[in-house]
Amino acid sequence: MTEDLKKVIETSTFEVVEGDFVYAKVSELPSNPNIFMVSKDKDEITIVAKEEEVGNLEIIERNKETYSLIALNISLPFYAVGFLSAVTNAIASAGMNILVVSTYSKDYILVRKEHLDKSKDILINLGFKMKVT
């Protein structure tokens, strides 16, 4: 890890978003404003939502696991070369898979619910500070 990337990580935080999350492909754009994230391209509509928010959706396919959602609050967005690579490689090296979603100002990682504590430890070991809400 470069010194610049290390500084960015050490001045960044992460926080666990409350709830159990589902990652699924749905048949139409949801009207529920509580859906965490909707991604639509020419082939499909994908949602990330708290489990209790998907009851009225027509789910075509969903990942069988339940996820915890971790927000990565990066101190210097867009200019931290290797940021997501450092996070994903560290978690992958521990034998865990993650899903990554990015917005304009944050990156989010979805980890299997049973891997949450281990994932938090990995982020802290990388240099992140845990933000408690």
N, C-alpha and C positions, 0 to 999 in steps of 0.2 A: 504494500500500500504506500502510495506516495505521501510525502509530508503534507502537501496541500490537502489531499483527500482526508488524511487523518485529522487535520484541523477542522475541516468541515464537519466530519462525523462527531468530533468532540464538542462542537458547538450546536449540534442538532439534538432533538429530543424525539421520543416516541411515546405513544399512548395507546392503550388498549381501548377500543370502542366497545361499550357494553353490549352484550347480546350474543346470540348464536346465529351465525350467518349461513345462508344458502347461496350457491353459485349455480345458476340455471339458465337454460334456453327456454324462452316463452314464445307463444304464438302471436302476441300483439303487444304494442306499447302499453305498459301499465298506466292506469289513471291514478293509482294510489300515490299520493305525494310523499309517503313515508318510505318508499323504496329507496335504498341507499344510493344505488347507481344503476343506470341503464345505458347500455352500449348497443348501438344499432349500426349495422353495415348492410351491404346489399344482400348478404346471405342469411343473416339471423339477428335476433334481438336477445341480448344476454343481460341478466340482472344479477345484482348482488343485493340481498335483502335479509333483514332479520327473519328468522324462521316464522315468526307469528304474522308476518306481513304478506306471505305468499299464498294464503288460503284461497283467495278468489282469482288467482292467476291460472291460466291454462299452461301448465308446464309441459313442454315437449320432452325435455331431458334435464336431469339435474345431477350434479356430482353427488355421489352417495354419502360423502362425509359432511359433517357439520364443521363450520369454521369459526375461528376467532379472527377478528379484524384488528390489525395494528396500523395506526397512522404514523408515518415517518415525517416528522416536521423538519425538513432540511433547512439549514441556516442560509444556504446559498444556492437556491434552485437554478437549474439550467447550466451551472458552471462548475459542477463537481464531477469531473470525468472519472468514471469507474464507481460511482456511488452505488447504483443498483447492483452492479457486479459484485462489489464487496459484500453487500447484504445477502444476495442470493447464493454466492459461493460459500459464505460462512454457514448458512443454514443447510445447504446441500451437503457440505462436508460432514455435517452431523447426521446425515442420512434422512433428512426430511425434505419433502416437496412443498413448495409454496405457489400461490397464485399472486401475481402482481397487477395492480391497477394504479394508473397514474392520473392525476388531475392537473390543473394548471399549477397549483401551488403545493401539492402534497403527493407523496407516493404512499400507497397502501399495500400491505401484504396480508394475505389470507393464509393462515396456518391451521392445520387440523386442530380441533379443540384440545385434543389430548397432548398436543405439542406446544401449547401456549407457554408454559413455564420455561421449557427448554429454549424456546425462541427468544423470550425476554432475556434470559441469561446470555445468549449469544449476542444480542444487540448491546447489552451492557458491556460485555467483554470487548466488543468492537470499539466502544468509546461513547456510545449514545447515553444520554441521561433519560431516565424514565420520568415522564410527566404524569402526575397523578391528578385526575380531575375530580 
